[in-house]
Amino acid sequence: NAEYMGHPIHVSKCMLIDPSTGKPTKIRFGFLTDGQKVRISKTTNTIIPKPVFPGSSPKVRNKNKIDGPKDTPPEKVIEVTYKGEDFAKIKREFEEFIREKERRERLLVFQE
């Protein structure tokens, strides 16, 4: 006996169906021996598989995609535009700056 609700149901109020009993159950997360994260029913300790939607993978979604005028062409994607920094030059400039600063400080005379 379901009532119509005029607003969406929050995900925390939804329960998954236990595949062994067919009834709603709370879940916990666990890991298989191969490291895969799975959902486990708290009542029966049954693994609840995630549904597989054939159109949900990016490969399937983008199967018939045609590049538009704002898409970056592949040759531009692999083009190297950043060559890096010349750290030796930066270090020389910094050392020169410090030498000049120390030279100016030696010229200062403070009266005591």
ChimeraX commands (.cxc) that place a marker at each C-alpha (Angstrom):
marker #1 position 0.00,0.00,0.00 radius 0.5
marker #1 position 2.18,2.83,-1.28 radius 0.5
marker #1 position 1.31,6.47,-0.86 radius 0.5
marker #1 position 2.14,9.08,-3.46 radius 0.5
marker #1 position 4.72,11.53,-2.19 radius 0.5
marker #1 position 5.09,14.84,-3.98 radius 0.5
marker #1 position 8.83,15.09,-3.34 radius 0.5
marker #1 position 11.90,12.93,-3.91 radius 0.5
marker #1 position 13.01,10.36,-1.35 radius 0.5
marker #1 position 16.46,10.89,0.14 radius 0.5
marker #1 position 18.98,8.14,-0.52 radius 0.5
marker #1 position 19.37,7.52,3.22 radius 0.5
marker #1 position 15.68,6.53,3.38 radius 0.5
marker #1 position 16.01,3.91,0.63 radius 0.5
marker #1 position 16.91,0.30,1.31 radius 0.5
marker #1 position 18.31,-2.31,-1.03 radius 0.5
marker #1 position 16.55,-5.62,-1.61 radius 0.5
marker #1 position 18.31,-8.66,-0.16 radius 0.5
marker #1 position 18.63,-11.15,-3.05 radius 0.5
marker #1 position 18.18,-14.18,-0.76 radius 0.5
marker #1 position 15.01,-13.01,1.03 radius 0.5
marker #1 position 13.56,-10.49,-1.42 radius 0.5
marker #1 position 13.00,-8.02,1.45 radius 0.5
marker #1 position 14.54,-4.60,2.16 radius 0.5
marker #1 position 17.75,-4.70,4.18 radius 0.5
marker #1 position 20.45,-2.44,5.53 radius 0.5
marker #1 position 23.88,-2.91,4.05 radius 0.5
marker #1 position 27.51,-2.74,4.99 radius 0.5
marker #1 position 30.55,-2.66,2.77 radius 0.5
marker #1 position 33.22,-5.33,2.62 radius 0.5
marker #1 position 36.10,-6.35,0.42 radius 0.5
marker #1 position 36.65,-9.57,-1.52 radius 0.5
marker #1 position 40.02,-11.34,-1.51 radius 0.5
marker #1 position 40.93,-9.62,-4.79 radius 0.5
marker #1 position 40.32,-6.18,-3.19 radius 0.5
marker #1 position 36.99,-5.44,-4.87 radius 0.5
marker #1 position 34.56,-3.42,-2.70 radius 0.5
marker #1 position 31.11,-5.07,-2.40 radius 0.5
marker #1 position 27.78,-4.39,-0.67 radius 0.5
marker #1 position 26.77,-6.97,1.93 radius 0.5
marker #1 position 23.33,-7.49,3.48 radius 0.5
marker #1 position 23.41,-6.99,7.27 radius 0.5
marker #1 position 20.68,-9.55,7.89 radius 0.5
marker #1 position 21.90,-12.51,5.80 radius 0.5
marker #1 position 25.50,-11.53,4.89 radius 0.5
marker #1 position 24.66,-12.01,1.22 radius 0.5
marker #1 position 26.58,-10.01,-1.37 radius 0.5
marker #1 position 24.26,-7.56,-3.14 radius 0.5
marker #1 position 25.56,-7.07,-6.69 radius 0.5
marker #1 position 25.40,-3.68,-8.36 radius 0.5
marker #1 position 23.10,-3.63,-11.38 radius 0.5
marker #1 position 24.77,-3.51,-14.77 radius 0.5
marker #1 position 23.30,-0.99,-17.19 radius 0.5
marker #1 position 24.57,-1.59,-20.71 radius 0.5
marker #1 position 24.55,2.10,-21.64 radius 0.5
marker #1 position 26.31,3.34,-18.51 radius 0.5
marker #1 position 29.94,2.95,-19.56 radius 0.5
marker #1 position 31.67,5.93,-21.22 radius 0.5
marker #1 position 32.72,3.72,-24.13 radius 0.5
marker #1 position 29.06,2.95,-24.93 radius 0.5
marker #1 position 27.82,6.49,-24.24 radius 0.5
marker #1 position 30.39,8.06,-26.56 radius 0.5
marker #1 position 30.17,5.41,-29.28 radius 0.5
marker #1 position 28.52,7.66,-31.89 radius 0.5
marker #1 position 30.07,10.95,-30.73 radius 0.5
marker #1 position 31.16,13.35,-33.45 radius 0.5
marker #1 position 33.77,15.99,-32.60 radius 0.5
marker #1 position 32.39,19.51,-32.72 radius 0.5
marker #1 position 34.13,22.84,-33.33 radius 0.5
marker #1 position 34.95,23.30,-29.63 radius 0.5
marker #1 position 36.53,19.84,-29.19 radius 0.5
marker #1 position 40.33,19.70,-29.00 radius 0.5
marker #1 position 41.85,17.71,-31.87 radius 0.5
marker #1 position 44.07,14.74,-30.89 radius 0.5
marker #1 position 47.25,16.29,-32.34 radius 0.5
marker #1 position 46.80,19.33,-30.08 radius 0.5
marker #1 position 46.25,17.11,-27.03 radius 0.5
marker #1 position 49.62,15.38,-27.37 radius 0.5
marker #1 position 51.51,18.60,-28.25 radius 0.5
marker #1 position 54.08,19.52,-25.60 radius 0.5
marker #1 position 53.67,23.20,-24.73 radius 0.5
marker #1 position 55.47,23.40,-21.36 radius 0.5
marker #1 position 59.22,22.94,-21.49 radius 0.5
marker #1 position 59.91,23.32,-17.79 radius 0.5
marker #1 position 61.93,25.86,-15.83 radius 0.5
marker #1 position 65.63,26.66,-16.07 radius 0.5
marker #1 position 66.37,26.16,-12.37 radius 0.5
marker #1 position 70.08,26.96,-12.78 radius 0.5
marker #1 position 69.18,30.40,-14.17 radius 0.5
marker #1 position 66.67,31.00,-11.37 radius 0.5
marker #1 position 69.30,30.04,-8.77 radius 0.5
marker #1 position 71.89,32.41,-10.35 radius 0.5
marker #1 position 69.37,35.29,-10.33 radius 0.5
marker #1 position 68.48,34.60,-6.70 radius 0.5
marker #1 position 72.14,34.45,-5.62 radius 0.5
marker #1 position 72.83,37.71,-7.47 radius 0.5
marker #1 position 69.84,39.30,-5.70 radius 0.5
marker #1 position 71.18,38.19,-2.30 radius 0.5
marker #1 position 74.70,39.49,-3.09 radius 0.5
marker #1 position 73.27,42.87,-4.11 radius 0.5
marker #1 position 71.11,43.01,-0.98 radius 0.5
marker #1 position 74.09,42.23,1.27 radius 0.5
marker #1 position 76.20,44.86,-0.53 radius 0.5
marker #1 position 73.52,47.52,0.10 radius 0.5
marker #1 position 73.22,46.48,3.76 radius 0.5
marker #1 position 77.02,46.94,4.23 radius 0.5
marker #1 position 76.69,50.51,2.92 radius 0.5
marker #1 position 74.10,51.39,5.58 radius 0.5
marker #1 position 75.47,53.24,8.56 radius 0.5
marker #1 position 73.54,53.33,11.76 radius 0.5
marker #1 position 74.36,55.90,14.42 radius 0.5
marker #1 position 74.40,54.58,17.93 radius 0.5
marker link #1:1,2 radius 0.2
marker link #1:2,3 radius 0.2
marker link #1:3,4 radius 0.2
marker link #1:4,5 radius 0.2
marker link #1:5,6 radius 0.2
marker link #1:6,7 radius 0.2
marker link #1:7,8 radius 0.2
marker link #1:8,9 radius 0.2
marker link #1:9,10 radius 0.2
marker link #1:10,11 radius 0.2
marker link #1:11,12 radius 0.2
marker link #1:12,13 radius 0.2
marker link #1:13,14 radius 0.2
marker link #1:14,15 radius 0.2
marker link #1:15,16 radius 0.2
marker link #1:16,17 radius 0.2
marker link #1:17,18 radius 0.2
marker link #1:18,19 radius 0.2
marker link #1:19,20 radius 0.2
marker link #1:20,21 radius 0.2
marker link #1:21,22 radius 0.2
marker link #1:22,23 radius 0.2
marker link #1:23,24 radius 0.2
marker link #1:24,25 radius 0.2
marker link #1:25,26 radius 0.2
marker link #1:26,27 radius 0.2
marker link #1:27,28 radius 0.2
marker link #1:28,29 radius 0.2
marker link #1:29,30 radius 0.2
marker link #1:30,31 radius 0.2
marker link #1:31,32 radius 0.2
marker link #1:32,33 radius 0.2
marker link #1:33,34 radius 0.2
marker link #1:34,35 radius 0.2
marker link #1:35,36 radius 0.2
marker link #1:36,37 radius 0.2
marker link #1:37,38 radius 0.2
marker link #1:38,39 radius 0.2
marker link #1:39,40 radius 0.2
marker link #1:40,41 radius 0.2
marker link #1:41,42 radius 0.2
marker link #1:42,43 radius 0.2
marker link #1:43,44 radius 0.2
marker link #1:44,45 radius 0.2
marker link #1:45,46 radius 0.2
marker link #1:46,47 radius 0.2
marker link #1:47,48 radius 0.2
marker link #1:48,49 radius 0.2
marker link #1:49,50 radius 0.2
marker link #1:50,51 radius 0.2
marker link #1:51,52 radius 0.2
marker link #1:52,53 radius 0.2
marker link #1:53,54 radius 0.2
marker link #1:54,55 radius 0.2
marker link #1:55,56 radius 0.2
marker link #1:56,57 radius 0.2
marker link #1:57,58 radius 0.2
marker link #1:58,59 radius 0.2
marker link #1:59,60 radius 0.2
marker link #1:60,61 radius 0.2
marker link #1:61,62 radius 0.2
marker link #1:62,63 radius 0.2
marker link #1:63,64 radius 0.2
marker link #1:64,65 radius 0.2
marker link #1:65,66 radius 0.2
marker link #1:66,67 radius 0.2
marker link #1:67,68 radius 0.2
marker link #1:68,69 radius 0.2
marker link #1:69,70 radius 0.2
marker link #1:70,71 radius 0.2
marker link #1:71,72 radius 0.2
marker link #1:72,73 radius 0.2
marker link #1:73,74 radius 0.2
marker link #1:74,75 radius 0.2
marker link #1:75,76 radius 0.2
marker link #1:76,77 radius 0.2
marker link #1:77,78 radius 0.2
marker link #1:78,79 radius 0.2
marker link #1:79,80 radius 0.2
marker link #1:80,81 radius 0.2
marker link #1:81,82 radius 0.2
marker link #1:82,83 radius 0.2
marker link #1:83,84 radius 0.2
marker link #1:84,85 radius 0.2
marker link #1:85,86 radius 0.2
marker link #1:86,87 radius 0.2
marker link #1:87,88 radius 0.2
marker link #1:88,89 radius 0.2
marker link #1:89,90 radius 0.2
marker link #1:90,91 radius 0.2
marker link #1:91,92 radius 0.2
marker link #1:92,93 radius 0.2
marker link #1:93,94 radius 0.2
marker link #1:94,95 radius 0.2
marker link #1:95,96 radius 0.2
marker link #1:96,97 radius 0.2
marker link #1:97,98 radius 0.2
marker link #1:98,99 radius 0.2
marker link #1:99,100 radius 0.2
marker link #1:100,101 radius 0.2
marker link #1:101,102 radius 0.2
marker link #1:102,103 radius 0.2
marker link #1:103,104 radius 0.2
marker link #1:104,105 radius 0.2
marker link #1:105,106 radius 0.2
marker link #1:106,107 radius 0.2
marker link #1:107,108 radius 0.2
marker link #1:108,109 radius 0.2
marker link #1:109,110 radius 0.2
marker link #1:110,111 radius 0.2
marker link #1:111,112 radius 0.2
view
